[in-house]
Amino acid sequence: MLTIGAFARASRLSPKALRLYDELGLLTPVRVDPHSGYRYYAPAQLERARLVAWLRRLGMPLARIREVCGLAPAAAARAVAAYWAQVETEVAARRDLAAFLVDQLERKDATMTEPHDPTAPLTLRCAARTDRGLVRPANQDAAHAGPRLLAVADGYGPGGGPAATAAVEALKALEDQEACVDDLLAVLEEAARRAHRAAPSAGESTGSTLTAVLRSGARLALLHVGDSRAYVLRDSGLIRLTHDHTLVQSLVDEGRLTPEEAQSHPQRALLSRSLDGGTDFAPDLQLLDARPGERYLLCTDGLTAVVPPEAIRAALAGAATPHEAVADLVRLAHEAGAPDNVGCVVADVVEEAAAA
């Protein structure tokens, strides 16, 4: 047997770490002296100790390490691969978020040397389109594009079409209301809450996603429930602004699935949040600063499930107008088989003088 000091040197783990891992049941010594409390380890435990040390260097949480160490080698390898895929996904998401936040903060400190007048009134030049796709018997998507309001909704269940239409219709009254910037999020949230309470019931699971943007001046309020998405195309690239509310996304977030596995998971369409009238209303809300030259995309998962982000970015960047962009995006979905309905809204931020 090895003393704790000798085992620490051989495993490259400190005695303090070994005592912690003993308390957690990660690495239990073979023998503990009943009088001195001194720990002794078997040489055969070095392999497990080195695995623990390597996993800690990866940044894996201790509870996760305990699970990996209890697996057979092949299953442990898959668990480590899934964890690292999760880390890479989180790093990529944080990188995009960092770029987005840097841009937002720099705008708040804008100077008069900018190429456009920050006081110039802005509007949205936009287009909306929904398509049944090539497989579904009916179109259950709804979309709206106006100078103040953008929205997409994806209905599900036997009453999904009316649910999506009702969700978008509940917001359309905001198009004619001049909301104060300070109240923008509250106004949008309350309108969506009314849509949630009024969601139709068909006796079975029925509801809708909702992703919407409400504009006041250069400020944009973004509300999101479900797995439809919002993106913005800027100089820094295509940035995703929303996070899916689905079972598989929660499993990806927890590291139980890789993003690649999530794409083919049999329950990938199962929502954890939606407008259904029977559950708590829990939307994600953001307040954004818009700038001329930006292009926003709101779309249902009938597009994102079959068209990769790079192709979406290329279509948005290459289209001369929002009408061309929505047509190109629907075409890409058709080329990929269009197994679901497709709904999308594209909006360009422009100065009102340029839009006239």
Stockholm file with secondary structure:
# STOCKHOLM 1.0

chainA/1-356         MLTIGAFARASRLSPKALRLYDELGLLTPVRVDPHSGYRYYAPAQLERARLVAWLRRLGMPLARIREVCGLAPAAAARAVAAYWAQVETEVAARRDLAAFLVDQLERKDATMTEPHDPTAPLTLRCAARTDRGLVRPANQDAAHAGPRLLAVADGYGPGGGPAATAAVEALKALEDQEACVDDLLAVLEEAARRAHRAAPSAGESTGSTLTAVLRSGARLALLHVGDSRAYVLRDSGLIRLTHDHTLVQSLVDEGRLTPEEAQSHPQRALLSRSLDGGTDFAPDLQLLDARPGERYLLCTDGLTAVVPPEAIRAALAGAATPHEAVADLVRLAHEAGAPDNVGCVVADVVEEAAAA
#=GR chainA/1-356 SS CEEHHHHHHHHTCCHHHHHHHHHTTSSCCSEECTTTCCEEECGGGHHHHHHHHHHHHHTCCHHHHHHHHTSCHHHHHHHHHHHHHHHHHHHHHHHHHHHHHHHHHHHHTCCTTSSSCTTSCEEEEEEEEEECCSSCSSCCEEEEECSSEEEEEEEESTTHHHHHHHHHHHHHGGGGCCCCGGGHHHHHHHHHHHHHHTCCCCSSSCEECEEEEEEETTEEEEEEESSCEEEEEETTEEEECCCCCBHHHHHHHTTSSCHHHHHTCTTTTCBSSCBCSSSCCCCEEEEEECCTTCEEEEECHHHHTTSCHHHHHHHHHHCSSHHHHHHHHHHHHHHTTCCSCEEEEEEEEEEHHHHC
#=GC SS_cons         CEEHHHHHHHHTCCHHHHHHHHHTTSSCCSEECTTTCCEEECGGGHHHHHHHHHHHHHTCCHHHHHHHHTSCHHHHHHHHHHHHHHHHHHHHHHHHHHHHHHHHHHHHTCCTTSSSCTTSCEEEEEEEEEECCSSCSSCCEEEEECSSEEEEEEEESTTHHHHHHHHHHHHHGGGGCCCCGGGHHHHHHHHHHHHHHTCCCCSSSCEECEEEEEEETTEEEEEEESSCEEEEEETTEEEECCCCCBHHHHHHHTTSSCHHHHHTCTTTTCBSSCBCSSSCCCCEEEEEECCTTCEEEEECHHHHTTSCHHHHHHHHHHCSSHHHHHHHHHHHHHHTTCCSCEEEEEEEEEEHHHHC
//
